[in-house]
Amino acid sequence: MKIRVLALICLSSYLFLSCKQQKEIQKLSEKRIEEAAATQPPPVLPAEIPSGKTDSLLLSILQQYPQYFDSILRKPDDYRVQIIYTQIDRGPNNMPVFTPYYYQVDPNRYFYPASTVKMPTALLALQKLHEMKLPGVNKFTTMVTDSAYSRQTPVFNDPTTPDGKPNIAQYIRKIFMVSDNDAYNRLYEFLGQQYLNEELRKKGYSSTEIIHHLEVVMSQDENRHTNPVTFFGPAGDTLFHQPMQVSALAPLARHDFLGTGFERNGQLVKQPFDFSRKNRISLEDLTGILKAILFPQAVSEQQRFNIDADDYRFVWKYMSQYPQESVYPPYDTSFQDAYAKYLYYGAEKGSLPKQFRIFNKIGDAYGFLVDAAYFADFDRNIEFMLSATILANKDGVFNDSQYDYETIGFPFMKQLGRVIYEYELKRSRKNAPDLNEFKLLYDK
């Protein structure tokens, strides 16, 4: 009996000590785990599943470069990124065949198009001239803009032309080489809001609405009223007068609210910013318009702009000409070669290679960067199209001029263009493209 009691006492003591030791070991283990966790990097989280139309090829290309795209792939909706990469292969007779690849593309995901709306506006200005069929009236004819309504301003001369007179050709040059806002405004006024939008809808660009001037503040009513314009002959005779136009265009039903706040009269308003009555264009529409400009024979007749071959080549020239190659208008060195080339170059300075041309239109405002481009490398004999948009506005506040272009937007555009270019260099093609039609004579 004594032996049993003694055994029980010993066993109890052993169990007590064992439990105590286990608790001490557990505490020590937990402490070590906590210390280790404090010194370890946070766990790698999987990238968010893109919410728009996305193809595995383009996604896999981006994933191969985490040093450039990791943060964007993890939180794509924060940056509102959309990308369309279009491979171009040539069939018999050099006919282009397009294969698009998408990343997060959604026509309902709004981005502010900024200056990209100038591209279809410029083409429709040439189309309207062509349809007018008036003797002596063309893109080089003097066009004087008058004023007839609230906040309208006139234009009687242009010191950047050889004869000092304004014309549509010069406005188009300025639009593509340096993205001039006043040049766009004058073409918007020549077209009228109603013609501009009805023609785009006829061509199938149903996600596009261009309804206001740029840089100048006007009400919706003032944007519907567009200035009278007059075309004059060399002797000062009136060739055609267009009175002020008033648009009866019904606005699209939209609900485009973004961000967490905006600045108004120097004060922060803590509610989403309303873009619903601002210009809009989907990335697919923008890419389609670019394709219709550069490859009119490859799109349906409905999608084409009604212009002639000379007009097309005129547009191609100034889409791809660098500011430092321009004679009229002359541009000082503050307008670098890459001034209007975001994809591949970002905010790069200095001269650019001549054998590699980008035919494009850029836009930037409210923290958005947009670029729609066709790349042609005449030395390597490669071509492709690339369109992209990104929001560089980490604080979510609009209209405060505090955006992240330099740290987020331009680096993204630069590296995206270069990554796709490198991919194209390695991509095999059954037929080499003949790019001679895009080899153009520039001003200098």
C-alpha angles and dihedrals in degrees: 000000000000090000091054093049091048090049092050091050091051092047092050091050091049093049091047092050091043093052091046091051091047091053091049091049090048092050091048091047093049090048091051091048091051091048091048092048090053091057098038122089115251115273116273109255121211117253116262116259106254110250098210133060105307133175122208093229096060092040091052091050090054092046091057089067107052090157088069107027109022098105092044094049090051094052107018094157091057089061096035088222119183125175135182115188113186121196115208121207125178123230130188114325089018092284109165121238115198127211112183125201122194141208118191093332113169124155089210094056100093125220125171105250095204111177096356087087087070091073098066089036091058092048093049091050088059090045093052091050090050092050094048090065093195119160111250095008114116140126092288095050116111110262117192118196118210132188128240108153143047114306094359116139129200131230118206102160143015118210091197094069123081092245096034093243126123121243139166094250091060092048090054092049090053093046095056102035100044105001094244112199098203090052089056092047091055092052090046088055093047091051099040122222095266098051091045095055099036091054092050091050091049088056091054099256093132097157092061127095121171107183111147148045121256128243094001119088114235135160122245089257092051091050090053090056112071128191126264113251133197131198116214131198124229091270093051094258118146112252099174137354123200115192124218111295126218117202120225090186114145109229120238116254104252140165105190108160119157140177135009099276148346140213120250122178090343094307127110114239109199100216135085118286115248114232093165095110096040128095117283138185128169119233090242091054091047092050091046092052091050090050091049090053097048101031106027092157090059097057131064119275089247091060096049126098113241098240135117132251093264091056092050093052091046090055093044090053096054095039088061104029117105119232091242089058092058124105099177109054096028113211127200123227093272084079098071122195091257093047092117100025110092101158110076094001106047107178094340120150132209135050122323131219116272097212091061117064133182118202104198154124124229135195136189131178140121089022094303122124118194132178132171112189147170114207122208121180107187095187096050093032096228133133137180142151126240130180125178145162132193135178112226100187110112097175093054092229118130133203093026098105088234103122135146101235096133098045101036115007105047096039090052093050093046096049094041091056092047096046092052091044090054090049090052091051089061098039115107120231129198092212127028112233122245102224098174094115089064094052100101137180110244129204093260 
